[in-house]
Amino acid sequence: MSTAKHLDLDALVPEPRTVTLKGRVLLVPDMPLESVLRLVKMKQELTDNSTQLEAVVDFISDLLQGANPDITREWLIAQLSVKQTAALVEFIANADSEDELGEASVAGETQLPLSG
């Protein structure tokens, strides 16, 4: 007698997560594999800090615009500090960790994860 097995991948979708920026609550979608691969590629290829920061902003903008269509890259640049940007990238990348921002950011030492 054979028993069919089933894996419900929809059950693995995390609860919605949000961040607040300048009084606006933004939905942070789960990072799809495409974005993970893009993040890994950026980390391997980029060496210039200004180019890295531009790539990080593009990454954040693309990801957030999927769930918040009215958010623009320009708006994010005008609103985010470097510290907020680093915390947001860490929040996005560590969706499954218990302490989403980790010990370093609690101590105010968050760094951009792409700084090589």
C-alpha positions in Angstrom: 0.0 0.0 0.0 1.5 3.3 -1.0 0.8 6.6 0.8 1.2 9.8 -1.2 3.4 12.4 0.4 2.8 16.1 0.0 4.9 19.2 0.8 2.9 22.3 1.2 5.4 25.1 0.4 2.7 27.7 1.1 2.8 26.7 4.7 6.5 27.9 4.9 5.6 31.4 3.9 6.5 33.6 6.9 4.2 36.0 8.6 4.1 39.5 7.1 6.9 41.8 8.4 7.0 45.5 8.3 9.3 48.4 9.0 8.5 52.0 9.9 10.3 54.7 8.0 9.4 58.4 8.5 6.0 57.4 9.9 5.1 55.1 7.1 4.7 51.4 7.7 6.2 49.5 4.8 5.6 45.8 4.1 8.9 43.8 3.7 8.1 40.8 1.6 9.9 37.5 2.0 13.1 37.6 -0.1 12.6 35.4 -3.2 15.4 33.2 -4.4 16.1 35.6 -7.2 16.8 38.3 -4.7 19.1 36.1 -2.7 21.1 35.2 -5.8 21.3 38.9 -6.7 22.6 39.7 -3.2 25.2 37.0 -3.3 26.3 38.1 -6.8 26.6 41.8 -5.6 28.7 40.7 -2.7 31.1 38.8 -4.9 31.4 41.4 -7.6 31.4 44.8 -5.9 34.5 46.4 -4.4 33.9 50.1 -4.7 32.0 51.4 -1.6 30.0 54.0 -3.5 29.0 51.4 -6.1 28.1 49.0 -3.3 25.9 51.5 -1.7 24.1 52.2 -5.0 23.6 48.5 -5.5 22.2 48.1 -2.0 19.8 51.0 -2.5 18.7 49.4 -5.8 18.2 46.1 -4.1 16.1 47.5 -1.3 14.1 49.6 -3.6 13.3 46.7 -6.0 12.3 44.5 -3.1 10.2 47.0 -1.3 8.5 48.3 -4.5 7.1 44.8 -5.0 5.0 45.1 -1.9 4.8 49.0 -1.7 4.4 50.2 -5.3 4.3 53.9 -4.4 7.8 53.7 -2.8 10.5 55.1 -5.1 14.2 54.7 -5.1 14.5 58.5 -4.8 12.2 58.5 -1.8 14.2 55.8 0.0 17.5 57.7 -0.7 16.0 60.9 0.8 14.7 59.1 3.9 17.2 56.4 4.9 20.4 57.1 6.8 23.3 54.7 6.3 22.6 53.1 9.7 19.0 52.6 8.8 20.0 51.2 5.4 22.3 48.7 7.1 19.6 47.7 9.6 17.0 47.3 6.9 19.3 45.0 4.8 20.1 42.9 7.8 16.3 42.7 8.6 15.6 41.6 5.1 18.4 39.1 4.9 17.8 37.5 8.3 14.1 37.0 8.2 14.3 33.6 9.9 16.6 34.4 12.7 15.3 34.8 16.3 16.9 38.2 16.8 16.2 39.8 13.4 18.8 42.6 13.9 21.4 40.7 15.8 23.6 41.7 18.7 25.7 44.2 16.7 22.8 46.4 15.6 21.4 46.4 19.2 24.8 47.8 20.2 24.6 50.3 17.3 27.4 48.7 15.4 25.5 47.5 12.3 27.5 47.6 9.1 26.4 47.0 5.5 26.7 43.3 4.9 28.2 43.9 1.5 31.3 45.8 2.7 33.4 42.8 1.6 
